[in-house]
Amino acid sequence: MIVLYGAIVFWTYRDAQRRGAMGWFWALVVAIFLPRVPFPGLIIYLIARPAESVDDARERDLEIRAKEVALDRDYEVCPACYKPVDNDFLICPSCMKKLRKSCTECGRALKLPWTVCPYCKTKQ
């Protein structure tokens, strides 16, 4: 039973540290209340502990920032290789995938499904 108690206190300490809580405090609370039935210190910690670990919160924040940057950028990405391309590129310079076609009349870049040039009204 002593080994089980020690393991529970140690697990509480490590889990609280990973979640950004005061590990020594929660280990002390669990150690004081642990010998009582049915482990009220452990139950209190499991109810009061933070929902996510510090690493999970940091990763979530990084993902949010990356998505915000992707939404703010002015250029598109190639659908094949996901490298940045300008809005007027006809092909991707990295993988050579055809991105747009040029207008037969004015030569401007058009999206592939367009049948009429919106700049000069020429049918394609």
N, C-alpha and C positions, 0 to 999 in steps of 0.2 A: 504494500500500500504506500510506503514511503517513496518508492521509485515512481509510482503512478502520480502521487502528489507533486513530486519534483518535476516530472514531465509536464504536468498541466501548468504549473507555475512558469516553467521555462517557455512553453508554447505561448502562454499569454504574454509574456515579456516580448518575445520575438514578433508576435503578431501585432502588438501595440506599436512596437518600433517601426514595423513596415507600414503601418497605417498612419504614422505621424502623431500618435498619441504618446502620452508619457508612459513608457514601458515599465519603468521601475515602480510607478504608482500603481498601475494595474496589476503587476506581479505581486506587490505587497497586499493589495486588496484581496486578490485571489488566495494568497497564502494565509491571510488571517481568517478568511471565511471558508476556506476549503474543507477543513475536517468536519464541518457541519453537514448534515444531510439536507437537501440534495445539492450541494455545491453552490450556495447562493452567490458567492463572489464571482464564480465563472459565469453564472447565468446573468448577473448584472453586467459583466464585461461584454458578453455576447450581445446583449440588448443595446448597450451604450457605445459600442465601438464604431469608429467611422466606417462608412459604407464601402469605401474603396481605398486601396493602398496609395501611397505617395507616388509610386512608379506608374500606377494606372492613371492617376490624375494628371501627371506630367505628360504621359503619352496621349491622353485625350486632348489636352491643351495644344500639344504639337500638331495633332491631326486637324483640330479646328483652325489653327493658324495657317496650316498648309492649304486647307480648303478655301480660306478667305483670300490668301494670296492668289490661288488659282482663279478665283472669281474676279479679282481685281485686275488681272493682267489684260493687256490690250490685244494680245496675239492669240491665235488659235494653236491647237496641237494637232499633229498628224494622227489620223485615226489608226494607222498601222504601227508606227514606232513611238508615238506619244512625245515626239520632240517638238519644240516650238517652231511654228512657221508663221510668216506674215500673212495678212489677209489677201494680198494680191499674188501670192506664189501660185504658179500653175502646177508644179510638182514639189514633192518634199525633197529638199537637198540631201537628206540623210539616207532615205530608203528608196527614193525615186518613185514613190507612189503618186499617181495622178490625182491631184486635189481639185483642180478647176480646169475649165477650157477657156480659150481666148475667143472673144467675139470676132466673127468673120469681117465685120465692118470697122469697128473702132479699136479692136484689139485689147479691150479691157478684160480682166479676169471675171469669169462667170462661174457660178456653181454648176456642177455637172447636170443636175436635173432641169435646169432652166432651158426653156425653149425660145425665149425672147430676151434680147438684151435690154435691160431696164435703162441703159444709158442712151442708146441710139435707136431703140425700138425696132431693131433688125431681127427677123426670125432666124433661128439657128438651124 
